[in-house]
Amino acid sequence: MTRPVYVDPDIKDAAEDSTVILSGDEARHAVTVRRTKVGEQIDVVNGCGYRATISVTATSKTQLSGTVEHSAQEPAHKPHITLVQALAKGGRDEQAIETATEYGADSFIPWQADRSIVSWSQDTKAAKGQARWQATAKAAAKQSRRSWIPKVGNVVSSKQLVSHIVAEVERGTAVYVCHESATEPLRNQRFDSERVMFIVGPEGGITDDELNQFVNAGAMSVLLGEHVLRSATAGPWAIAVIRANA
């Protein structure tokens, strides 16, 4: 059985046999929810690749402490995968973030597509939505025992996304638009770029104008498979294809 993972953004360079103290919500979850006992082992990560395995020596309702058995800085994924996920109703966008994190996404960009029913147009709504996505990514990373937690960027409009595509292509990123009208299958692509970006539209689909702008900016339209996938599953499916061939 794998060790449960907890997050402490400040942990780094924890020497062997040193003491690590976990507090706050993470400690309460370990002690109260998972009923972690003295003598058990857990992993504490900082979300940026650092992992320390500790043997628990003491617990209370709000704190857990343990001795470091070993620690290491784990390498980042190659290639680095960014999912541009259109805002979608019914929590399908958050479902996409959860599954994509488990499959190996490294960062997310929320996209206010032309056909997105959900709107993050107000600053307060955008901040709350971004925080929900980040919390979803954190929980999914812990569930899948990851030491790297994907970062969620600021919401972008379609116009802003075009500029972002141009910048990414200039730095060598392979940018793919997942679209049912494409004739080139994703599985036929050579994944030799160090950075990959997938763009997934809302339930209503990507408009022709958006698709044309993205392709003109340097993106490639690709077909994911035989069947049309939902907004919640398209991104994770594409990520799985790359990770399986990495």
KAVEN-V147494 format. One record per pair of residues at least 4 apart in sequence whose ideal C-beta (glycine too) atoms are under 7 Angstrom apart, sorted by sequence separation. I is the first residue (numbers start at 0). J is the second residue. If there is no record, write none. Layout:
I/J ; I/J
This chain:
13/17 ; 21/25 ; 22/26 ; 24/28 ; 25/29 ; 26/30 ; 27/31 ; 28/32 ; 29/33 ; 35/39 ; 45/49 ; 75/79 ; 76/80 ; 87/91 ; 90/94 ; 91/95 ; 92/96 ; 93/97 ; 94/98 ; 95/99 ; 96/100 ; 97/101 ; 98/102 ; 100/104 ; 111/115 ; 121/125 ; 122/126 ; 123/127 ; 124/128 ; 125/129 ; 126/130 ; 127/131 ; 128/132 ; 129/133 ; 130/134 ; 131/135 ; 132/136 ; 133/137 ; 134/138 ; 135/139 ; 136/140 ; 137/141 ; 138/142 ; 139/143 ; 155/159 ; 156/160 ; 157/161 ; 159/163 ; 160/164 ; 161/165 ; 162/166 ; 163/167 ; 164/168 ; 165/169 ; 166/170 ; 168/172 ; 183/187 ; 200/204 ; 205/209 ; 206/210 ; 207/211 ; 208/212 ; 209/213 ; 210/214 ; 211/215 ; 212/216 ; 214/218 ; 228/232 ; 229/233 ; 232/236 ; 233/237 ; 234/238 ; 235/239 ; 236/240 ; 238/242 ; 239/243 ; 240/244 ; 241/245 ; 21/26 ; 28/33 ; 30/35 ; 44/49 ; 58/63 ; 87/92 ; 99/104 ; 119/124 ; 140/145 ; 155/160 ; 167/172 ; 190/195 ; 200/205 ; 205/210 ; 213/218 ; 223/228 ; 228/233 ; 13/19 ; 29/35 ; 35/41 ; 44/50 ; 86/92 ; 119/125 ; 168/174 ; 214/220 ; 57/64 ; 111/118 ; 167/174 ; 21/29 ; 42/50 ; 43/51 ; 55/63 ; 56/64 ; 84/92 ; 111/119 ; 140/148 ; 155/163 ; 228/236 ; 10/19 ; 42/51 ; 56/65 ; 119/128 ; 140/149 ; 42/52 ; 43/53 ; 55/65 ; 56/66 ; 109/119 ; 164/174 ; 175/185 ; 210/220 ; 223/233 ; 54/65 ; 84/95 ; 96/107 ; 137/148 ; 29/41 ; 40/52 ; 41/53 ; 53/65 ; 54/66 ; 84/96 ; 136/148 ; 224/236 ; 40/53 ; 53/66 ; 136/149 ; 223/236 ; 7/21 ; 40/54 ; 41/55 ; 53/67 ; 54/68 ; 223/237 ; 53/68 ; 136/151 ; 198/213 ; 5/21 ; 38/54 ; 39/55 ; 51/67 ; 52/68 ; 38/55 ; 52/69 ; 82/99 ; 7/25 ; 37/55 ; 52/70 ; 133/151 ; 6/25 ; 36/55 ; 37/56 ; 51/70 ; 109/128 ; 132/151 ; 173/192 ; 5/25 ; 35/55 ; 37/57 ; 50/70 ; 109/129 ; 172/192 ; 177/197 ; 198/218 ; 37/58 ; 50/71 ; 171/192 ; 177/198 ; 21/43 ; 82/104 ; 129/151 ; 171/193 ; 172/194 ; 173/195 ; 174/196 ; 175/197 ; 176/198 ; 177/199 ; 35/58 ; 49/72 ; 50/73 ; 80/103 ; 84/107 ; 86/109 ; 109/132 ; 171/194 ; 172/195 ; 175/198 ; 5/29 ; 19/43 ; 48/72 ; 80/104 ; 81/105 ; 86/110 ; 129/153 ; 172/196 ; 48/73 ; 80/105 ; 81/106 ; 82/107 ; 83/108 ; 84/109 ; 85/110 ; 86/111 ; 107/132 ; 129/154 ; 79/105 ; 84/110 ; 86/112 ; 48/75 ; 76/103 ; 81/108 ; 83/110 ; 85/112 ; 178/205 ; 30/58 ; 35/63 ; 40/68 ; 87/115 ; 88/116 ; 202/230 ; 31/60 ; 76/105 ; 86/115 ; 88/117 ; 107/136 ; 125/154 ; 167/196 ; 176/205 ; 201/230 ; 3/33 ; 30/60 ; 85/115 ; 87/117 ; 200/230 ; 86/117 ; 199/230 ; 19/51 ; 178/210 ; 10/43 ; 27/60 ; 30/63 ; 86/119 ; 188/221 ; 11/45 ; 19/53 ; 27/61 ; 29/63 ; 176/210 ; 199/233 ; 10/45 ; 26/61 ; 119/154 ; 199/234 ; 5/41 ; 7/43 ; 26/62 ; 96/132 ; 100/136 ; 185/221 ; 8/45 ; 26/63 ; 176/213 ; 184/221 ; 185/222 ; 197/234 ; 2/40 ; 3/41 ; 4/42 ; 5/43 ; 6/44 ; 7/45 ; 8/46 ; 11/49 ; 13/51 ; 93/131 ; 97/135 ; 101/139 ; 176/214 ; 183/221 ; 184/222 ; 185/223 ; 2/41 ; 10/49 ; 22/61 ; 93/132 ; 96/135 ; 100/139 ; 181/220 ; 183/222 ; 2/42 ; 4/44 ; 6/46 ; 22/62 ; 96/136 ; 100/140 ; 181/221 ; 182/222 ; 197/237 ; 10/51 ; 21/62 ; 101/142 ; 181/222 ; 20/62 ; 21/63 ; 93/135 ; 97/139 ; 101/143 ; 105/147 ; 107/149 ; 109/151 ; 176/218 ; 178/220 ; 100/143 ; 106/149 ; 111/154 ; 174/217 ; 175/218 ; 20/64 ; 105/149 ; 106/150 ; 107/151 ; 108/152 ; 111/155 ; 113/157 ; 174/218 ; 175/219 ; 176/220 ; 177/221 ; 19/64 ; 104/149 ; 107/152 ; 109/154 ; 110/155 ; 111/156 ; 112/157 ; 174/219 ; 176/221 ; 18/64 ; 19/65 ; 106/152 ; 175/221 ; 177/223 ; 195/241 ; 108/155 ; 18/66 ; 19/67 ; 179/227 ; 100/149 ; 164/213 ; 168/217 ; 2/52 ; 16/66 ; 17/67 ; 110/160 ; 16/67 ; 161/212 ; 165/216 ; 190/241 ; 15/67 ; 157/209 ; 161/213 ; 164/216 ; 165/217 ; 185/237 ; 14/67 ; 164/217 ; 13/67 ; 15/69 ; 164/218 ; 186/240 ; 190/244 ; 161/216 ; 185/240 ; 190/245 ; 177/233 ; 13/70 ; 177/237 ; 75/147 ; 73/146 ; 83/160 ; 115/201 ; 114/201 ; 112/200 ; 112/201 ; 114/203 ; 114/204 ; 114/206 ; 112/205 ; 113/206 ; 50/146 ; 113/209 ; 49/146 ; 112/209 ; 48/146 ; 48/147 ; 47/147 ; 46/147 ; 44/146 ; 46/148 ; 91/202 ; 78/190 ; 83/196 ; 78/192 ; 79/193 ; 83/197 ; 85/199 ; 87/201 ; 88/202 ; 78/193 ; 79/194 ; 80/195 ; 81/196 ; 82/197 ; 83/198 ; 84/199 ; 85/200 ; 86/201 ; 87/202 ; 77/193 ; 78/194 ; 83/199 ; 85/201 ; 78/195 ; 82/199 ; 6/137 ; 102/235 ; 104/238 ; 6/141 ; 95/230 ; 99/234 ; 103/238 ; 95/231 ; 99/235 ; 102/238 ; 4/141 ; 94/231 ; 98/235 ; 102/239 ; 91/229 ; 92/230 ; 91/230 ; 95/234 ; 99/238 ; 103/242 ; 4/144 ; 91/231 ; 95/235 ; 102/242 ; 1/144 ; 87/230 ; 85/230 ; 84/234 ; 82/234 ; 82/238 ; 80/238 ; 80/241 ; 78/241 ; 77/245
